[in-house]
Amino acid sequence: MIKIGNIELPDFPLLLAPMEDVSDPPFRRLCKLHGADLMFSEFISSEGLIRDAIKSRQKLDIFDYERPVGIQIFGGDEEAMAMSSKIVSTVNPDLIDINFGCPVKKVVCKGAGAAVLKDVDLMVRLTKAVIRSTNLPVTVKTRLGWDDNSINIDEVAERLQDIGVQALSIHGRTRAQLYKGEADWSHIARVKNNPRITMPIFGNGDVTSVEKALEYKNKYGVDGIMIGRAAIGYPWIFNEIKHYAATGTHLPKPTIEDRVQAAKNHLQWAMDWKGKHLGIVETRRHYTNYFKGLPNFKEYRTQMVTSDEPEVIFRTFDEVLEKFSGMEIL
């Protein structure tokens, strides 16, 4: 059993990665339904929380059915991180996660996310500020280093553990790589095998199939795996990995009925949470992934992403079900 503070997770837990504009409550609910063991909010700007930015505050919404769930914050200022930590604690998540890994320019330019990998002393100060401001477990998600010439994940892991970080998720790329090239899990394995490291180490990057998940588990010895992009439009991946790890056999692939039901749930839950307009607009990006592999799907997709009326979209889902029922998608 893996423990983070008082949170008990199963052996080799599967985590849903925090993804901007993806990991909101409706999407998390689908992933929880299909086997995710621990999930995180979209990352939240510490400065945005302090300014009472509406979008940042909305990202604090969590629900009991998705527990255990963590809220992830980012920033480059100690005072702002401390204050945002106190704000986050008021909504009672199971943990607070700090993002020291986001590679996108708008975050890095503010001295946050992966930019902090260039200054480990600052990383330590920011993390201490969060830990001092909450009674919740604090975890961190980061990368290997800024670039290939400055891989410092070994120092990062030791120093973060020394100040009280209770778990570390490592994406096996540097900031310079962004999401290109292959994730190098050998560095993650080295951290896990460091005799000084006792906190759970979770690996992230390029886990796109059940075979890869089991291979990485056995080869690199991590305590669990964090899955991001592979779950978009395919929340079934969590239970598929668990089944394959336990039995060596594959679960049947989701049917058209399964896919339509997931899309319907996603849309309905998004409207329930965000309201009709935002729920419709912000779910559109997911439809291509739910129905990936269907031939001659463009007509239906166009209806799904252009209609502003839920009745029309739900009717389109039913048309897809009727047309493609029984078809196997590889």
N, C-alpha and C positions, 0 to 999 in steps of 0.2 A: 504494500500500500504506500502511495506517495502522499506526503503531508506538506502543506503550506500553511504555517500557523495552525489553526484549528480545522482547516479544510482537509478532508480526507478524500483522496482520489483513488481510483482503481489502479492496479499495477499497469504500467504503461498507458497512461491516459492520453487521449487525443484532444487537442486544444484547437479551438477556432481562432485564427489570427484576427487581430483588430485591423480592419480595412476601411479606409476613408470612403464614405458614401456607399458602403456595402454592409458593414456589420452593425446594422440597426436592429431594434427589437423584433420586427417581423422576420428578418433573415436569421437572427439568432434563434428564434423560436423554431424555425424549420430545422436548423442544424441540431438543436437540442432534441427534437422529436426523432431525429435519425442518428443519435448516438454520440454527439459531442459531449465531452466530459467537463470541460471548462471553457468559458467564452469571455470575450472582452468587448467593451464598447468600441466604437470608433474613437480614434485619438482626439483628445480635447485640448485646446489651447488654454494654458493656465491664464494668460492675459485675457482671453475671451471670457473665461468664467468670472474673472474679477470685474470686468466691464459689464457683466450681466448680459453678454451677447446672447440673443434668443436661441440661435442655432447651437451654441455651446451648451447652454442650459438644457436644451431638449435632449442632448446626448446623454444626460444624466439619468434618463428614464430607464429603470430596470424593473423586472417583474419576478415574483417569487418562483414562477414555473421554470425560469431559466437558471436558477442557482445551481452550483456556484458560478458567480459572474464577477468579473473585475472591471473597473473603470480605468481607462488609460489616459494619462495626461502627458503633456510635453511643454517644454519651455526652457529658457536659458537664464532666468533670473531667480535667485534663491528665494527672495521675498515673495515673488509671485507664485512660485512652486509651493511654498509653505502655505500660503493663503488658499490656493486652489485645492490643496490637499484637505484643508479643513472644510471647505465647501463640499468636496466630494464625500467626505466622511458622513455628512449629514443625511445622505440618501441611503447609507448603510449597504454599500456593496460588500462582497466577501473579501475583496482585496483591492489595493491600488497598484496599478502597473505604470511604470515610467517608460516612455518611448525615447530611447537613445539610438534609434536605428533608421528612422524615416529619412530616405535619401532625396526627397523632392526639393527642388531649389527654393521654393517659397518658405519652407521650414528651415532648411539649412542656412539660408541668408539671415535668418533671425537668431542664429547661434543656437538653434535647438535641434532635436532629432539627432541624426548621425553627425552633425557638426561637433557635438560634444565629445565624440571619439578623439578629436584632436587635442583635447585637454582633459586628461583623466582626473586631475585635481579638481577641476570644475565639476565634472561628473559626480565625484564623491561629495562635494559640497551641496550640489543640487539634491542628491539622493538623501543626504543627512537632513536637509531641510524638510523633505517630505516625511521621512521616518519620525522626526521629532514632532510633527504636526498631526499625527494620526495614531490611533491604537490598532488600526487594521494592518494585516500583513502587507508588506511592500515588495513587489517583484519588478524586474526590469526586462525589457526586450531591446536587443541591440544587434550590431553586426560585428564582423571580424575585426574591423578597423577602418580607417579612412580610405586607404588604398593598399596595394600589394606591398609597398615599402614601409607601411606603418601598421601592420597587423599586431594589435595589442590586446586581444581578447583574453589572454592568460592573466595579464596584470589587472584588467578590468574585472574579471571574475573574482579574483582573490580579494581585491580591494572592496568590491561591492559586498561580498559575503562578510568581510571583516566588520563592516559598519551596520550589518543587520538585514541586508536583502535576503529574502527567503526562497527565491527561485529565480532562475535566469533562462530566458529564451533567446537563442542565438540563431540569427539568419546567416547562413553560410556564404555570404558575399560581403565584399567591402562596399563602402558608399560609392566609390568610383565605378563599380560594376553596375550600379542601379539594379535592374532586374535581368541583366544580360549575362551571357555565359552560364557556366554551371556553378551551382553552389558547392563549395568545398567543405564537406563535413569532417574531414580529417582534423581540422582545427577544433571543431566542436567536440570530437572524440577526445582530443588531448586535454581539453578543459575537464571533461567528465572523468577522465582517468587520473587527473591531478589528485594525489592523496590529500591535499589540503582542502579540496572542495567537498563539502558535505551537503550543500543545498541541491535540490533537484535541478537538472540541466535538461532543457527541452530543445530539440533541434527543429529548424525551420528552413524550407527552401527546396523546391523541386520535387516534393512528394506529390506525384500526380497519379499514382496507381496503388492498388493494394500490394502488388509485388514489390514496388519500391519501398513502401512503408515497412514491410517485414524485412526486406534486405537491409535498410538503414538501421532498424532496431537491432538486428543481429550483428551487423558489421561495426556499428559505432557505439553501441551500448548506452545510448541516451535513455533518460528516464521516461520520456514521452515525446510525442511529435506534435508540432503545431502546423496546421493546414490552413492555407489561405486561398489562393486563386483556384485551386482544384475543387473547392467546395461551392464556388459561384455557379448557380444553376444546377448543382449536383450535390445536394446535402446528404445523399445516400452514401457518400464515400466513407463516412465515419463507421457506420454499421458494417459496411463491406470490409473495411480493414479489420475490424474486430473479429468478424466471422472467419476471415481468411487466416488471421493469426491463430485462432483457436482450433480450426479444423483443417486448414490447408486446402479448403475448397472455396469456390466462389459462390456468393449469393446470386440468385437470378438478377439480371439487370432490371431497373425500373421500367415498368410498362408505360405505354401511352397514357393509360388511366392514372398511373402514379404521377406522371409528369404533369398532366392536366390538373390533378388535384393539388399538387404542390404549387403550381402557378396560381390557381384559384385562391388557395390559402394565403399565399404571399400577398396578393392584391388585396384581399379582404382585410387581412391583419394590418396592412400598410394604411388602408383607408381608416380603419378603426383608430389607429394611432395618430396619424398625421392629418386626417381629414380627407375628404373626397379628392380634391384637386391634387394636393401634394402626393397623396397615396398613389394615385394613377400615374402621375408624371415620374415619380421616383422609382416605380417598379418597372417601368418600360425597359430599362437597361438589362433586365434579367431574362426577358423572354427568349432571346436568341440562344442563351445557354440552356434553358430548360428544354428547348426543342431542337437542340443541335443534332444534326444528322438526318432530319426529316427532309425528304425530297420535295421540291416544288412548294416550299413553305413560305415564300416571299409574300404572297397575297395575304396570308393569314397574319404574318408578322406586321405588315403594313397596317392592317386593321387594328391590331393590338396597340401599336405605338402611336397611332394618330387619333384614335377616338378619345373623347373626353367624358364618355358616358360608361359607367361600369356595366350597365346592362348589355351594351354592344360588345364589350370585351369578354364578358362571361359567355355570351352567345357564340363568340368566335372560338373560345376554348371548347365549347360543346361541338362546334363544327369540326375542329381539329380531332377531337375524340372520335367522332363518327367516321371521318375520312380515313384516319390512320389506325384505328383500333385493330389490335392483333399484329401490327407491324413491329418487328424486332429492330431496335436501334443498337448498332454496335458501338 
